[in-house]
Amino acid sequence: MALLEELEQYRPWNEQEVRDREELLRWLRSGEALYGREPAAHLTASAWVVSPDRRQVLMAYHDLYDSWAWLGGHADGDRDLLAAAMREVREESGLQEVRPVSERIYSLEILTVDGHEKRGKYVSSHLHLNVTYLLEADPGAPVRNRPGENSRVGWFPLEEAVAASSEPWFRERIYQKLNAKLAGFPPKL
């Protein structure tokens, strides 16, 4: 299913998602090339990676933001954002086996990114038009960091994952929401 159709069918969780869904639809209908990194607003895919019992979430210590954060990244031309989210989780955590709890969109966010240096080059401020997927993995599987991007990767109990972030907006508006939405996805026994 095309992203535009998926977004049209998506039921927002709260007012933030209502507004962000409207903007995401507007951007997608604009015809602008959003799957690369060039436009000032472009598509990204994130993952809320949980344990099968839904008691833990995988986080990475993101060096750029100096904070524990979810995993994910740029679409980089991939029109399958679920595949992009899974690719990013594997790259950022070293997990070999990660699977979708659902192939449907789990959450929507439009994220501001301040200008910064990356690999010696300046990256202008921009927007991430973000689609989040709910994935699961075995917390006993080995993980590793990705030098140059994150310095640690680890599993946290749900509320500790929220508290571990040093970014108030993410704690209050994103991570708490992602945990609350888990109630609709019972654990595997």
C-alpha positions as MATLAB code, in Angstrom:
seq = 'MALLEELEQYRPWNEQEVRDREELLRWLRSGEALYGREPAAHLTASAWVVSPDRRQVLMAYHDLYDSWAWLGGHADGDRDLLAAAMREVREESGLQEVRPVSERIYSLEILTVDGHEKRGKYVSSHLHLNVTYLLEADPGAPVRNRPGENSRVGWFPLEEAVAASSEPWFRERIYQKLNAKLAGFPPKL';
ca = [
       0.000    0.000    0.000;
       1.342    3.450   -0.885;
       2.240    5.777    1.976;
      -0.380    8.343    0.934;
      -3.122    5.705    1.133;
      -1.795    4.420    4.473;
      -1.832    7.929    5.921;
      -5.345    8.564    4.636;
      -6.516    5.433    6.483;
      -4.483    6.077    9.647;
      -6.481    6.928   12.778;
      -4.640    9.564   14.824;
      -4.097    8.840   18.516;
      -4.203   12.429   19.792;
      -4.312   16.062   18.656;
      -0.590   16.076   17.828;
      -1.134   13.185   15.418;
      -4.243   14.827   13.922;
      -2.246   17.963   13.074;
       0.885   16.115   11.974;
      -1.145   13.757    9.771;
      -2.722   16.771    8.030;
       0.744   18.210    7.361;
       2.176   14.873    6.215;
      -0.711   14.471    3.763;
      -0.202   18.031    2.503;
       3.515   17.392    1.929;
       2.891   14.071    0.171;
       0.227   15.574   -2.092;
       2.549   18.478   -2.995;
       4.507   16.276   -5.377;
       7.816   17.290   -3.778;
      10.478   14.585   -3.662;
      10.385   13.712    0.048;
      12.171   10.352    0.099;
      15.707   11.811   -0.143;
      17.560   14.133    2.224;
      17.672   17.213   -0.001;
      14.356   18.975    0.672;
      14.017   21.041    3.842;
      11.350   18.512    4.871;
      11.861   14.841    4.145;
      10.591   11.423    5.194;
      12.106    9.439    8.020;
      11.173    6.129    9.621;
      11.508    5.347   13.320;
      10.887    2.253   15.393;
       9.642    1.646   18.899;
      11.362   -1.688   19.472;
       9.807   -3.663   22.308;
      10.377   -7.034   23.872;
       7.769   -9.745   23.116;
       6.378   -9.349   26.674;
       6.017   -5.550   26.035;
       7.932   -4.721   29.224;
      11.114   -3.340   27.670;
      12.085   -0.977   24.883;
      15.376   -0.732   23.001;
      17.076    2.659   23.027;
      20.356    4.003   21.643;
      22.450    6.802   23.091;
      22.362    9.178   20.116;
      25.631   11.135   20.051;
      24.305   14.079   18.016;
      21.530   14.812   20.535;
      23.452   13.641   23.613;
      20.410   11.621   24.672;
      18.917    8.162   24.803;
      16.498    7.875   21.892;
      14.481    5.514   19.726;
      16.032    4.053   16.604;
      15.401    5.156   13.037;
      16.573    7.364   10.245;
      16.155    8.719    6.743;
      14.189    6.930    4.036;
      17.168    7.474    1.704;
      15.055    6.815   -1.369;
      13.260    3.763    0.037;
       9.499    4.114   -0.454;
       8.859    1.233    1.968;
       9.189    3.039    5.292;
       8.665   -0.149    7.317;
      11.676   -1.668    5.537;
      13.620    1.565    6.175;
      12.779    1.442    9.900;
      13.872   -2.193   10.129;
      17.093   -1.433    8.233;
      17.868    1.435   10.596;
      17.261   -0.723   13.679;
      19.648   -3.375   12.362;
      22.293   -0.775   11.479;
      22.015    1.171   14.741;
      21.716   -1.758   17.156;
      23.377   -4.732   15.491;
      20.211   -6.793   16.018;
      19.905   -9.431   13.343;
      16.316  -10.450   14.043;
      13.705   -7.752   14.377;
      10.106   -8.154   13.263;
       7.048   -5.949   12.974;
       4.372   -6.358   15.632;
       2.151   -4.875   12.934;
       2.972   -3.725    9.425;
       0.707   -0.718    9.899;
       1.888    2.731   10.931;
       2.184    2.909   14.723;
       2.665    6.653   15.169;
       3.226    9.920   13.301;
       5.410   12.877   14.151;
       6.843   15.946   12.488;
      10.204   16.541   14.136;
      12.358   19.654   13.997;
      16.083   19.141   13.529;
      18.376   22.031   14.381;
      21.334   22.802   12.153;
      24.388   20.765   13.101;
      27.735   19.386   11.966;
      27.819   15.823   10.669;
      31.029   14.210    9.469;
      32.640   17.628    9.124;
      29.819   19.178    7.058;
      27.119   21.574    8.117;
      23.538   20.289    7.846;
      20.877   23.037    7.766;
      17.872   22.983   10.056;
      15.059   20.911    8.594;
      11.944   18.828    9.294;
      11.660   15.078    9.593;
       8.259   13.915    8.368;
       8.376   10.827   10.539;
       6.461    7.570   10.443;
       6.968    5.198   13.377;
       6.518    1.420   13.375;
       6.138   -0.967   16.299;
       8.781   -3.679   16.115;
       9.842   -6.419   18.482;
      13.055   -8.232   19.191;
      14.536  -10.565   21.765;
      16.186   -8.570   24.575;
      18.602  -11.480   25.040;
      20.004  -11.062   21.531;
      23.372   -9.310   21.284;
      23.390   -5.585   20.484;
      26.202   -3.180   19.648;
      26.557    0.528   19.124;
      27.188    2.198   15.762;
      30.300    4.400   16.042;
      29.757    7.898   14.710;
      26.029    7.696   15.399;
      25.454    6.218   18.842;
      27.755    5.217   21.663;
      25.518    2.762   23.536;
      22.491    0.572   22.920;
      20.389   -1.003   25.642;
      17.031   -2.275   26.809;
      15.018   -0.277   29.354;
      11.795   -0.915   31.257;
       9.130    1.214   29.546;
       8.995    4.111   32.007;
      12.785    4.146   32.435;
      13.128    4.500   28.651;
      11.041    7.672   28.794;
      13.027    9.005   31.758;
      16.380    8.190   30.102;
      15.792   10.760   27.362;
      17.190   14.218   28.073;
      14.848   15.764   25.484;
      11.670   16.987   27.246;
       9.536   17.176   24.087;
      10.367   13.584   23.169;
       9.715   12.362   26.725;
       6.374   14.127   27.080;
       4.994   14.062   23.541;
       6.499   11.035   21.831;
       7.853    8.325   24.128;
       4.974    8.487   26.640;
       2.532    8.254   23.716;
       4.364    5.261   22.239;
       4.218    3.450   25.576;
       0.525    4.273   26.067;
      -0.323    2.896   22.629;
       1.220   -0.468   23.571;
      -1.991   -1.341   25.435;
      -3.514   -2.114   22.016;
      -0.815   -4.720   21.308;
      -0.965   -7.509   23.895;
       2.251   -9.330   24.748;
       3.149  -12.672   23.252;
       3.001  -15.442   25.797;
];
